[in-house]
Amino acid sequence: MARDNMRDKIFSRRALFLIGAKTVLFGALAARMHYLQVIESDQYKVLAEDNRINFRLLAPPRGRIVDRFGVDLASNQQNYRVVLIPEQTRSAETTLARLAELIDIPEHDRRRIMRDVKRMRGFVPVTISENLTWEQFSRINVRSPDLPGIQPDVGETRAYPSNSAFSHVIGYVAPVAEEDKRGSDDPLLQVPGFRIGKSGIERIYDQRLRGTAGSSRVEVNAYGRVIRELGRRDGQPGEMVQLSIDAGLQLLAVERLGEESGGLAVMNVHDGDVLALVSTPAFDPTAFNVGLSRAEWQSLVQNQRNPLVNKSIAGQYPPGSTFKLVVALAALESGLVSPDHSVSCPGFMDLGDHRFHCWKKEGHGRIDFTRGIEQSCDVFFYDLGRRLGPDRIAAMAKKFGLGTKLGVDQTGEKEGLIPTRDWKLAATGVPWQHGETLNTAIGQGFVLATPLQLCVMAARIANGGHVVAPRLLRERGQPSDQKLESIGVSSASLKFVQNAMFGVCNRPHGTAFKARIKEPNLLLAGKTGTSQVRRISKSERLAGKKIKDENKPWHERDHAVFVGYAPANAPRFAAAVVVEHGGAGSAMAAPIIRDVLRLAQLRNPSTGSEPAVAATAPNRES
């Protein structure tokens, strides 16, 4: 009996303990549920809502790029495209095969599509093709009932109305790469299919052109599939960027360069506005936007005429005889010679045991300073170079923008090269040689310049020796004229050289007389140049027969160079062109600049219009 009573007491204590433990446990659970469901209810409501509702970024329209008159150089247009929704078709491969009967689907695209189908969820659209024509888009829409999973779609894409004419200066856009995302917190870079500027103006002003992202609020199920759109906020379009470029002038320059390889620049001599910046051959910027195939990329990279290089700012060429303008000014400013200085030219100059030849084999005879420039006598400038030395020449060249980056709004600008004694020693470890001074004096040897630098040189001569710098951006409220500082060259020396440049184009013995502008109010002043790309051997000279350029391999022909400004009596525009392996500057380069500067003068500065007959009938010499 006592034993049973003891067992009952133990059982009662255990039961009481268990009941107490359960009470504490359920009390804790109740308190936790009250905390979560009542006290923290707002927080978990937001989290639940986030699981149900997604916010998606929307790419804004990219800003337009226009010329000085508002003509579109880069804009946006409808992008007709087609996507595949894998879950809506039994076989993606079969669907692609049917679609291939309507549009071309290259093999590399098929591999990409099937790879994306396997990687992504079945409800996520996979892009098959973009930038379809309206005809292709229409065919797909008509046949869509027979193409399960295929969905025609309309978006926006970057458009370049003039195709390749502005490709180097405008640049192009392309998909965001991983390196573009590093160090940037711009959420737009995470938007699928978003494109950014990769070169030219598109890259320089990419932030301004991007705009700000919009957003879409969509309801999704537990698998992430979109059920419906709950709201949308459009983004802010990118800013419009207006350039100083004159589209009509640029198109003429491209036409005149034609199939040649080279670079050309035109600018206002007073405010630095760049009116044309051309590099040929060019490339199609749309191809980079859509995506290049391996074969297309290889054709661009392996082209010996380098269509991917902007030759107007990155092509570095011996300036040839156009550099004689700098040497002439250095000689006049140094006081080593006077304007009435003359030299006897027998067709060569001997220096030690080496003979330096003039372009005119029989020589120019006794020739004075003005005719030395007008007829581009090499011996005359050998004499000036020997008196000056390389450092005086270099100092004058720097004043005219040579041998330094100009800071224009472009990617890949090169600085050229103006050699000095110290540079030669540091670069090669070999002291400067006297013969190198003579080569420098005629714009050969180590001297290198870009077409834009040569244009700036001509502009600073034309405007009376003021530091004008090239600019591509045309901001609202930007002054058309600005007070420019002097480069430190006397007006007397500049007027002397200007007169000689006038003679180059307008006096019968001038090297560019055949390329002159005949209208009295549009007269051209300039300087021709022909720069050698290979040394003429002694045996070739002894043979006495110069092989004509057209009979040489293309890469061995001379470069054709010309710099000029107009109108000669009151300069407004300066221009320079280098035609790679184009031969004589007087025959190839000068007529191009003549036609371009003639049109520049005829165009209305406010509207860009020009007289119908005058603008289309350049006065070519028969």
Protein Blocks (a to p, Z undefined) as FASTA:
>chain_A
ZZmmmmmmmmmmmmmmmmmmmmmmmmmmmmmmmmmmmmmmmmmmmmmmmmmpccdddddd
ddddddfkopafbdcdddddddddfklpfblklmmmmmmmmpccdfklmmmmmmmmmmpc
fklccdfbghiafklmmmmmmmmmmmghiacddddddddfklmmmmmmnopaddddfklm
gopabfklmpghiacdfbhjllmmmmmmnopaddddddddfkopafbdfbdcdddddddd
ddfbdfklmmmmmmmnmmaccddddddfklopafbdcddddddfklmmnopcfklmmmmm
mpmnlpmbcfklmcccdekjmlmmmmmmmmmmnomacfkbccddehiacehjbccddfbl
nonbjadfklmmmnopaklmmmmmmmnommlmmmmmmmnopaiaehiacehiaebjaddf
klmmmmnopacdfklmmmmmnopajbccdfklmmmmmmmmmnoopacdddfbdcehiafb
dcdddehiafklmmmmmmmmmmmmmgfklmklmmpcfblklcccdddddddfbdcdfklm
mnopacdfklpcfklpccddddddddfklcfbdcddddehkbpfklmmmmmmmmmmmmmm
mpcfklopacfklmmmccddZZ
